[in-house]
Amino acid sequence: MSDGTILSDRAAEPVGPYPHARRVGDLLLLSGIGPRERGATAIPGVTQDATGAVVARDIEAQTRAVFANVGAVLAAAGAGWSDIVDVTVFLTRMADDFPIVNRLWAEAFPDPATRPTRTTVEVTSLPTPIDIELKVVARAPAGEILQYDPERRWAAATRVGRLVYLAGETATDPDTLAIVPGSIEAQTEQVFTNIRTTLARFGADLGDVIKITMFLTDMADLPAISAIRSRHLPRPVPSSAVQVGALASPEMRIEIEAIALLPGSD
C-alpha cells in the first residue's frame, strides 16, 4: 500500500489500470469486484465452451467467489468483513438472481444490526462474462461506524465519522411497505421524503446531502425527476443518473443513493 493505494496478492487481478482499493481518511473505497480467481482463466460459476461462449451459469458460486475477493482486498488493507459500510450490487439477471443473492447476503451478514447499506441494480453487461459485481465502501481501521434502521422500514444508513451513507432508497410507503403506485413524480417525491426521514434520525436534513446517484428504469423520466430534485435539495450537489435494466421490484421506477455530511467542524 502506497499513498493509499491497495493491491491484494490474493484477489483476482483488476481488469483495467486501477487498484483494488484506495484509502482516504477513515474510508476504504474498493473498485468493482467480480468472481474471477487470481491467475486463472476459468471463472467460478461460469462455464464456457471452446469458443468462449457461456453455456452455464451458477450465481451462487459466483457470489461466494465475489465475497472471497472482497474479503481478500479488505484484508490487504488491514480491515475485515465487519468493516463494510456500503455496497452497490450489479446483477445482469435481476429476476433470476436477486433471491439467491439475498439468501447468501443474509448468510454473510447474519446480524441485521450490523449489515451494511446496499443498493442492487440490473445492468446489461459487465466487463467479463460474469453476472455479479460489487462496489464496496468500508471503514478503514480505527474508523467509527453506526448502523441505523436495520429492519429497513426506511432506508438503512451507516455512519462513518461525519459521513452518512444511505442505502438505495425507493418509493416505499413507510406505513404499508408497498411501492407508491402511479407517476414517476409520485415515486420521486416519496423517495425524497424517505431520505429526509432517515437523515432526521441523525440530526441532519436534505441540506446536508453532498452526493446522490439516481438509478432509473427509463431515462425519459429524468426531466421530471430533476425538477423534483431541485425543489428538495436547496443547493446543487454532484449527481449521477444511470438507466438500469431493472430494480428490485417491477413496480420501482427510481432508486436513489445518497451521501450526507453531518453538521459539525472538520
KEFI-888967 format. One record per residue (C-alpha): residue in three letters; residue number from 1; x, y, z. Coordinates in steps of 0.1 Angstrom, whole numbers, always signed. Layout:
KEFI-888967
+-----+-----+-------+-------+-------+
! res !   n !     X !     Y !     Z !
+-----+-----+-------+-------+-------+
! ALA ! NUM !     X !     Y !     Z !
...
+-----+-----+-------+-------+-------+
This chain:
KEFI-888967
+-----+-----+-------+-------+-------+
! res !   n !     X !     Y !     Z !
+-----+-----+-------+-------+-------+
! MET !   1 !    +0 !    +0 !    +0 !
! SER !   2 !   +15 !   +33 !   -11 !
! ASP !   3 !    -2 !   +67 !   -10 !
! GLY !   4 !   -34 !   +50 !    +0 !
! THR !   5 !   -33 !   +25 !   -30 !
! ILE !   6 !   -42 !   -11 !   -20 !
! LEU !   7 !   -33 !   -42 !   -41 !
! SER !   8 !   -41 !   -76 !   -28 !
! ASP !   9 !   -19 !  -106 !   -37 !
! ARG !  10 !   -49 !  -129 !   -32 !
! ALA !  11 !   -78 !  -112 !   -50 !
! ALA !  12 !   -82 !  -115 !   -88 !
! GLU !  13 !   -62 !   -90 !  -107 !
! PRO !  14 !   -80 !   -59 !  -118 !
! VAL !  15 !   -91 !   -60 !  -155 !
! GLY !  16 !   -81 !   -24 !  -160 !
! PRO !  17 !   -55 !    +2 !  -150 !
! TYR !  18 !   -68 !    +7 !  -114 !
! PRO !  19 !   -60 !    -6 !   -79 !
! HIS !  20 !   -82 !   -29 !   -59 !
! ALA !  21 !   -89 !    -1 !   -34 !
! ARG !  22 !   -77 !   +32 !   -21 !
! ARG !  23 !   -77 !   +45 !   +15 !
! VAL !  24 !   -89 !   +81 !   +20 !
! GLY !  25 !   -91 !   +91 !   +57 !
! ASP !  26 !  -114 !   +68 !   +75 !
! LEU !  27 !  -126 !   +51 !   +43 !
! LEU !  28 !  -116 !   +23 !   +20 !
! LEU !  29 !  -130 !   +27 !   -15 !
! LEU !  30 !  -129 !    -6 !   -34 !
! SER !  31 !  -130 !    -9 !   -72 !
! GLY !  32 !  -157 !   -31 !   -87 !
! ILE !  33 !  -151 !   -67 !   -75 !
! GLY !  34 !  -162 !   -98 !   -95 !
! PRO !  35 !  -158 !  -135 !   -91 !
! ARG !  36 !  -127 !  -142 !  -111 !
! GLU !  37 !   -98 !  -160 !   -94 !
! ARG !  38 !   -63 !  -147 !   -93 !
! GLY !  39 !   -41 !  -162 !  -120 !
! ALA !  40 !   -69 !  -183 !  -135 !
! THR !  41 !   -88 !  -181 !  -168 !
! ALA !  42 !  -118 !  -201 !  -156 !
! ILE !  43 !  -143 !  -181 !  -136 !
! PRO !  44 !  -162 !  -197 !  -107 !
! GLY !  45 !  -198 !  -202 !  -116 !
! VAL !  46 !  -193 !  -196 !  -153 !
! THR !  47 !  -189 !  -225 !  -178 !
! GLN !  48 !  -176 !  -216 !  -213 !
! ASP !  49 !  -172 !  -238 !  -244 !
! ALA !  50 !  -142 !  -239 !  -266 !
! THR !  51 !  -152 !  -207 !  -283 !
! GLY !  52 !  -156 !  -188 !  -251 !
! ALA !  53 !  -194 !  -187 !  -252 !
! VAL !  54 !  -211 !  -191 !  -218 !
! VAL !  55 !  -231 !  -224 !  -216 !
! ALA !  56 !  -239 !  -225 !  -179 !
! ARG !  57 !  -241 !  -201 !  -150 !
! ASP !  58 !  -242 !  -206 !  -112 !
! ILE !  59 !  -249 !  -173 !   -94 !
! GLU !  60 !  -243 !  -189 !   -60 !
! ALA !  61 !  -208 !  -199 !   -69 !
! GLN !  62 !  -202 !  -165 !   -85 !
! THR !  63 !  -215 !  -147 !   -54 !
! ARG !  64 !  -194 !  -167 !   -30 !
! ALA !  65 !  -163 !  -160 !   -51 !
! VAL !  66 !  -170 !  -123 !   -51 !
! PHE !  67 !  -173 !  -123 !   -14 !
! ALA !  68 !  -140 !  -141 !   -11 !
! ASN !  69 !  -123 !  -115 !   -34 !
! VAL !  70 !  -138 !   -86 !   -14 !
! GLY !  71 !  -125 !  -102 !   +18 !
! ALA !  72 !   -90 !  -105 !    +3 !
! VAL !  73 !   -89 !   -69 !    -6 !
! LEU !  74 !  -101 !   -58 !   +28 !
! ALA !  75 !   -75 !   -80 !   +45 !
! ALA !  76 !   -48 !   -63 !   +24 !
! ALA !  77 !   -59 !   -30 !   +39 !
! GLY !  78 !   -59 !   -44 !   +74 !
! ALA !  79 !   -97 !   -44 !   +75 !
! GLY !  80 !  -123 !   -72 !   +76 !
! TRP !  81 !  -158 !   -82 !   +66 !
! SER !  82 !  -174 !   -64 !   +96 !
! ASP !  83 !  -159 !   -31 !   +84 !
! ILE !  84 !  -180 !   -30 !   +52 !
! VAL !  85 !  -202 !    +2 !   +53 !
! ASP !  86 !  -220 !    +4 !   +19 !
! VAL !  87 !  -223 !   -19 !   -11 !
! THR !  88 !  -237 !   -15 !   -46 !
! VAL !  89 !  -246 !   -48 !   -63 !
! PHE !  90 !  -247 !   -50 !  -101 !
! LEU !  91 !  -266 !   -80 !  -115 !
! THR !  92 !  -271 !   -90 !  -151 !
! ARG !  93 !  -302 !  -111 !  -143 !
! MET !  94 !  -322 !   -94 !  -116 !
! ALA !  95 !  -353 !  -116 !  -117 !
! ASP !  96 !  -334 !  -149 !  -116 !
! ASP !  97 !  -306 !  -140 !   -93 !
! PHE !  98 !  -319 !  -114 !   -68 !
! PRO !  99 !  -334 !  -140 !   -44 !
! ILE ! 100 !  -303 !  -161 !   -44 !
! VAL ! 101 !  -280 !  -132 !   -37 !
! ASN ! 102 !  -303 !  -121 !    -9 !
! ARG ! 103 !  -301 !  -155 !    +7 !
! LEU ! 104 !  -263 !  -155 !    +5 !
! TRP ! 105 !  -262 !  -119 !   +18 !
! ALA ! 106 !  -281 !  -129 !   +49 !
! GLU ! 107 !  -256 !  -157 !   +55 !
! ALA ! 108 !  -227 !  -134 !   +50 !
! PHE ! 109 !  -242 !  -107 !   +73 !
! PRO ! 110 !  -262 !  -127 !   +99 !
! ASP ! 111 !  -267 !   -98 !  +123 !
! PRO ! 112 !  -293 !   -74 !  +110 !
! ALA ! 113 !  -280 !   -47 !  +133 !
! THR ! 114 !  -246 !   -46 !  +116 !
! ARG ! 115 !  -254 !   -52 !   +80 !
! PRO ! 116 !  -241 !   -26 !   +56 !
! THR ! 117 !  -263 !    -4 !   +34 !
! ARG ! 118 !  -270 !   -18 !    +0 !
! THR ! 119 !  -283 !    -9 !   -35 !
! THR ! 120 !  -290 !   -35 !   -61 !
! VAL ! 121 !  -294 !   -27 !   -98 !
! GLU ! 122 !  -296 !   -47 !  -131 !
! VAL ! 123 !  -271 !   -38 !  -158 !
! THR ! 124 !  -269 !   -50 !  -194 !
! SER ! 125 !  -234 !   -65 !  -191 !
! LEU ! 126 !  -202 !   -64 !  -170 !
! PRO ! 127 !  -166 !   -63 !  -183 !
! THR ! 128 !  -161 !  -101 !  -183 !
! PRO ! 129 !  -188 !  -128 !  -188 !
! ILE ! 130 !  -199 !  -126 !  -152 !
! ASP ! 131 !  -233 !  -120 !  -136 !
! ILE ! 132 !  -224 !  -101 !  -104 !
! GLU ! 133 !  -201 !   -73 !   -93 !
! LEU ! 134 !  -199 !   -55 !   -60 !
! LYS ! 135 !  -188 !   -19 !   -54 !
! VAL ! 136 !  -178 !   -16 !   -17 !
! VAL ! 137 !  -171 !   +11 !    +7 !
! ALA ! 138 !  -156 !    +1 !   +41 !
! ARG ! 139 !  -143 !   +18 !   +71 !
! ALA ! 140 !  -105 !   +18 !   +75 !
! PRO ! 141 !   -91 !    +5 !  +108 !
! ALA ! 142 !   -98 !   +30 !  +136 !
! GLY ! 143 !  -129 !   +44 !  +119 !
! GLU ! 144 !  -163 !   +46 !  +136 !
! ILE ! 145 !  -195 !   +30 !  +124 !
! LEU ! 146 !  -231 !   +34 !  +134 !
! GLN ! 147 !  -259 !   +13 !  +119 !
! TYR ! 148 !  -294 !   +27 !  +119 !
! ASP ! 149 !  -327 !   +12 !  +109 !
! PRO ! 150 !  -316 !   -25 !  +104 !
! GLU ! 151 !  -351 !   -35 !   +97 !
! ARG ! 152 !  -352 !   -12 !   +67 !
! ARG ! 153 !  -386 !    +3 !   +74 !
! TRP ! 154 !  -369 !   +33 !   +57 !
! ALA ! 155 !  -335 !   +32 !   +40 !
! ALA ! 156 !  -308 !   +17 !   +62 !
! ALA ! 157 !  -280 !   +41 !   +68 !
! THR ! 158 !  -244 !   +37 !   +80 !
! ARG ! 159 !  -224 !   +65 !   +96 !
! VAL ! 160 !  -186 !   +68 !   +94 !
! GLY ! 161 !  -173 !   +99 !  +112 !
! ARG ! 162 !  -195 !  +127 !   +99 !
! LEU ! 163 !  -204 !  +109 !   +67 !
! VAL ! 164 !  -238 !   +91 !   +64 !
! TYR ! 165 !  -242 !   +65 !   +36 !
! LEU ! 166 !  -279 !   +58 !   +28 !
! ALA ! 167 !  -288 !   +26 !   +11 !
! GLY ! 168 !  -306 !   +29 !   -22 !
! GLU ! 169 !  -339 !   +45 !   -13 !
! THR ! 170 !  -371 !   +36 !   -33 !
! ALA ! 171 !  -407 !   +49 !   -33 !
! THR ! 172 !  -417 !   +26 !    -4 !
! ASP ! 173 !  -446 !   +39 !   +17 !
! PRO ! 174 !  -433 !   +36 !   +53 !
! ASP ! 175 !  -468 !   +27 !   +66 !
! THR ! 176 !  -477 !    +0 !   +41 !
! LEU ! 177 !  -442 !   -10 !   +29 !
! ALA ! 178 !  -457 !   -11 !    -6 !
! ILE ! 179 !  -442 !    +8 !   -36 !
! VAL ! 180 !  -462 !   +40 !   -42 !
! PRO ! 181 !  -482 !   +35 !   -74 !
! GLY ! 182 !  -486 !   +59 !  -102 !
! SER ! 183 !  -464 !   +85 !  -119 !
! ILE ! 184 !  -426 !   +90 !  -117 !
! GLU ! 185 !  -434 !  +123 !   -99 !
! ALA ! 186 !  -452 !  +105 !   -71 !
! GLN ! 187 !  -424 !   +79 !   -67 !
! THR ! 188 !  -397 !  +105 !   -67 !
! GLU ! 189 !  -415 !  +126 !   -41 !
! GLN ! 190 !  -417 !   +95 !   -19 !
! VAL ! 191 !  -380 !   +87 !   -24 !
! PHE ! 192 !  -370 !  +122 !   -11 !
! THR ! 193 !  -395 !  +120 !   +17 !
! ASN ! 194 !  -379 !   +87 !   +28 !
! ILE ! 195 !  -344 !  +102 !   +25 !
! ARG ! 196 !  -354 !  +131 !   +47 !
! THR ! 197 !  -369 !  +108 !   +73 !
! THR ! 198 !  -337 !   +88 !   +76 !
! LEU ! 199 !  -314 !  +118 !   +77 !
! ALA ! 200 !  -336 !  +133 !  +105 !
! ARG ! 201 !  -326 !  +104 !  +127 !
! PHE ! 202 !  -290 !  +116 !  +126 !
! GLY ! 203 !  -299 !  +152 !  +132 !
! ALA ! 204 !  -294 !  +160 !   +95 !
! ASP ! 205 !  -317 !  +171 !   +66 !
! LEU ! 206 !  -316 !  +173 !   +28 !
! GLY ! 207 !  -295 !  +204 !   +30 !
! ASP ! 208 !  -267 !  +181 !   +43 !
! VAL ! 209 !  -267 !  +158 !   +12 !
! ILE ! 210 !  -234 !  +161 !    -7 !
! LYS ! 211 !  -238 !  +134 !   -34 !
! ILE ! 212 !  -267 !  +114 !   -50 !
! THR ! 213 !  -268 !   +87 !   -76 !
! MET ! 214 !  -301 !   +81 !   -93 !
! PHE ! 215 !  -309 !   +47 !  -109 !
! LEU ! 216 !  -338 !   +50 !  -134 !
! THR ! 217 !  -356 !   +23 !  -154 !
! ASP ! 218 !  -364 !   +49 !  -181 !
! MET ! 219 !  -341 !   +79 !  -188 !
! ALA ! 220 !  -370 !   +97 !  -203 !
! ASP ! 221 !  -381 !  +103 !  -167 !
! LEU ! 222 !  -350 !  +124 !  -159 !
! PRO ! 223 !  -365 !  +159 !  -166 !
! ALA ! 224 !  -394 !  +153 !  -142 !
! ILE ! 225 !  -371 !  +138 !  -116 !
! SER ! 226 !  -346 !  +167 !  -120 !
! ALA ! 227 !  -374 !  +193 !  -113 !
! ILE ! 228 !  -384 !  +175 !   -81 !
! ARG ! 229 !  -347 !  +171 !   -70 !
! SER ! 230 !  -342 !  +208 !   -74 !
! ARG ! 231 !  -371 !  +215 !   -50 !
! HIS ! 232 !  -359 !  +191 !   -24 !
! LEU ! 233 !  -322 !  +198 !   -25 !
! PRO ! 234 !  -317 !  +235 !   -15 !
! ARG ! 235 !  -283 !  +237 !   -32 !
! PRO ! 236 !  -267 !  +219 !   -62 !
! VAL ! 237 !  -249 !  +187 !   -53 !
! PRO ! 238 !  -229 !  +163 !   -75 !
! SER ! 239 !  -254 !  +140 !   -91 !
! SER ! 240 !  -253 !  +110 !  -114 !
! ALA ! 241 !  -282 !   +94 !  -133 !
! VAL ! 242 !  -280 !   +58 !  -147 !
! GLN ! 243 !  -306 !   +39 !  -166 !
! VAL ! 244 !  -307 !    +3 !  -154 !
! GLY ! 245 !  -323 !   -28 !  -168 !
! ALA ! 246 !  -344 !   -34 !  -136 !
! LEU ! 247 !  -347 !   -25 !  -100 !
! ALA ! 248 !  -355 !   -50 !   -72 !
! SER ! 249 !  -393 !   -48 !   -78 !
! PRO ! 250 !  -410 !   -44 !  -112 !
! GLU ! 251 !  -431 !   -15 !   -97 !
! MET ! 252 !  -400 !    +5 !   -89 !
! ARG ! 253 !  -391 !   +32 !  -114 !
! ILE ! 254 !  -364 !   +50 !   -94 !
! GLU ! 255 !  -339 !   +44 !   -67 !
! ILE ! 256 !  -316 !   +70 !   -52 !
! GLU ! 257 !  -283 !   +65 !   -32 !
! ALA ! 258 !  -273 !   +95 !   -11 !
! ILE ! 259 !  -243 !  +105 !   +10 !
! ALA ! 260 !  -247 !  +133 !   +36 !
! LEU ! 261 !  -222 !  +152 !   +57 !
! LEU ! 262 !  -234 !  +158 !   +93 !
! PRO ! 263 !  -232 !  +193 !  +107 !
! GLY ! 264 !  -200 !  +199 !  +127 !
! SER ! 265 !  -165 !  +211 !  +125 !
! ASP ! 266 !  -139 !  +195 !  +102 !
+-----+-----+-------+-------+-------+
